[in-house]
Amino acid sequence: MTPAPVRTVLIWCPDWPVIAAGILEEAPVRAPVAVIHANRVVACSPAARAEGVRPGLRRREAQSRCPWLRVFPHDPGRDARAFEAVVVAVEQVVAGVEVVRPGELAFPARGAARYFGGEERTAEQVVERIAQECGVEAQAGVADGVFAAGLAARSGRIVPPGRTPEFLAGIDVRALGRPELTDRLRRLGIRTLGDFAALPGGDVLARFGFDAALAHRLAGGADHRPLAVRRPPPD
C-alpha cells in the first residue's frame, strides 16, 4: 500500500536572491533591484516589479523598462550563506527542518501542530520568529507533501488534509518547474495540473519518460517522498 503524503509546513521567503544580496552586499532592496543569471532576471525587488521588471526578462529589456535598475549577479553561495540565519531561527521553534533551496524550508506539520495547538498557529509562530530574528518577510503554506505545500505558501494557504489534489487541480502546469515538459503538455492542450493528473500514469511514462511520470504524481497530490531533515549543529 502506498503511504499517504506527509503533512508538511513550507516556509517561503519571497525574492530571496534579492534579500540575500541586501544582507551580504548591502543591496538597496527597497529600490529597483534585479539579480541576473545567464543574462536574464531570476529575481527582482517589489520596486523593480512596479517598473515592469519580471523574472525571465533579458537584462537589456529589464534595464529599458527601468533605466535606474540596480543589477547584481546571481550567486547561489551567497543565497545559501544568507539563508542559514533563517534556518537557525526556525530551528529554535521546531525540530527536523529540510532546506528545500535557499529561500524555502520545510518541516513535518504533525509534531509542531501538536505543540503549538494547530497548523495555523505553528505557521504564525515560525513566520513571527523569522521576522523577529532576521528581519525577513516570510509566508507559510501547509498541504499534503512538499510540492503542494510550496505552492500553498505562495498564497499563504493552509490546505485541509485530503484536499490537496483539489487545490492543485487548477494550477498552471508551469508550476512543475519543467519547461520542456510544460511546452509539450501545453501543445497538447493540457494547461493545468488537474488536466495532467487526469492522464493515465502508464501513458505518461510511455510517452514522456520517467521524470514526467514523477511530475504526474506530484500533479495529482501523490508526493510521497520523506523530508530530508538536517541535523542542527551542536550548541
N, C-alpha and C positions, 0 to 999 in steps of 0.2 A: 504494500500500500504506500502510495507517495505521500510523504509528510506535508502538512499544511505549511504555507509560508510563515515565517516568524514575524510576529507583530513588531514593527520597527518604528523608532523615532529617528528622523533625519533632520539635522540642523544645517541650514544653508546660509552662508554669508554672501549676499549679492555683490557682484562686481569685485570678487576677491583679488584678481591680479592688480586692479587699481588700488584697492585698500592696502595690499602688500607693498606696492610702490610708495604709498603715502607713509607707511610705517617705517620702512627701511631706507627710503631715499627722499623722504620729505616731499613727495609729490603733492601739489596743491589739489587734493581730491575734491574740494568743493568747486573748483574751477573746471572748465572743459579739459579733460584728460583722457587719453586713449593709450592702451597697451597694444603693441603691434607685434605680430609674428608672421613671417613669410609675406611681408608687405600687406597684410590685412589686419584689420581691427579684431582683436579677440575679446576685449573688454573695454568699457568706457564708463565715465562717471555720469551721474544724472544730469549734470550741467552740459556735458557733451551730447547726451541724447536729446536734450531740449533744443540743441542746434541742428539736429538731424543726423547725428553720427550714430551708427549702429554696428554691432559686431558683424563681421563679414565684408564690410566695405573695404575697398582698396585704400591704401594710405592717401594717395593723391585725392581721391574722391572725398574722403573724410576731411582733409585739410581744405578742400574747396568749399565744403559746406560750413566749415568753422575755421577761418584763417588763423585764429589765435589758439588753436588746439595745441596743448602740450602733449608730446608723444614720448613714450618710454618703451624700450624693447621688452619683449616677454622674457621672463626669467623664472623657470619652474623652481629653481633652487630658492630664489627669493620668496616665492609664494609659499613653499613648504616651511622655510625658516620662520616667516611671519605667522603662519598658522599654528605653530607649536604652542604659542601662548594661549590661543583659543582652546586647543585640545586640553592643555593643563587646567584651564579654568573649568571646563566641563567635567574633567576627571575629579574635581573637588566636589562635584554634585552627584555623579553617577559612576558606576564601575563598568568596565567592559566596553570600551569605545573603539570603533573602527574608523580610521581616516579613509574615507572613500576617495577623496582627492583634496588638495588644498582648497579650502573654502567649503567643504562638505564633510560631515562626520555623522556616524550613525551608532545607535546602541539599541539593545532589545528593550521593548517597552514594558514587559511584564514586571520585572523586579522594581524598576523605578516607579511605575504606576502604583504598585502596592505601597511603596514607602511614602510617596507624596499624595496619595489619595486620588489617583486618576491620571489618565494620559494627558488631558489638557493642563492640569496643574503641573505635571512633570515638564511639559514643553515650556510653560511660563517660567518655571524655576530656572531652567537651563538658559533660556534666552536672556533672562534678567541677569544671571551671573556673568554671561559673556559681556553684556553692556557695562556692568559694574567693574569687572576686572580688566577688560580690554578696550572699552570704549568703542566697540564694534557692533553694528546692526546685524541682527540675525533673524531668520524665520524658521519655524519648525513645521514639519509635516509628519503625520502618523498614518500608516497604512500597513497592509499585509505584504511584507517584503521590502527590500532596499530600493528597488527600482520605482515602485509606486510611491513609497514614502518620499523619494526625491522629487517626484512630480507634485505631490501634495504640498511639499514645502514651498514651492514656487507661489502658491496662493494661500499659504498658511492654514491648510485644511487638516482636519482630523477625519479620516475616512473610517466609518464604522466597520467593525470586524465583519468579514464576509461580503463587504460591498465593494471591494477593490476592483473586480472585473467591471462592475458598473461604472465606477469612477474613471477607469482607464478608457472605456469604450469610445468616448467622444473626442479623445485627444489625438492630435495630428500624428501621423506615423514618423514625422521628423524627430519626435521625442525619443525614438530608439537610438539616435546618435549614430546611425549607419547611413551616410549619404548615398552610397551606391545602391543599397537595398531600397532606400526610400524612393529614389528615382525610378527604379524598376516597378515598385509597387504602384506608384502614382500613375505611371504609364498604363497600368492595368486597371486603373480606376479605383484602386484601394487607397483611401486617403486617411482613414482613422485606425487607431489601434483595435477598435472593435471589428472593423472590416477585416483586418489582418487576422485577428484571433479566430474569426469565424471560418477561416480556411482549414481544411483537414491537415493535421500535422504531418502525415506521411507525404502529402502532396508538396507541402512547403519544403520538407527535407529533400525530396527528389528533384525539385525544380531549382531551388535556391541554395541548397547546401546546409552544412551543419550550423554555421553561425546564424543563419536566418532561422533555423529551427529553434535555436536558443532564444532569438528575438521574439519568435512566435509565442513561446511560453511566457515570456515577460509581458507581451501584449495582452495575454489572457489572464494575467494576475497570478501565474504559477511560478513565482520567484522563490525557489526552494533552497537557494544557496545559504549556508550558515554565515553569520557575521564573523569576519576575521578580526576579532578584537585584539588590541595591542595590550601588552603588559606595561603598566606605568612604571617609570623608573623609581628606585627606592628613595625614600625621603632623605 
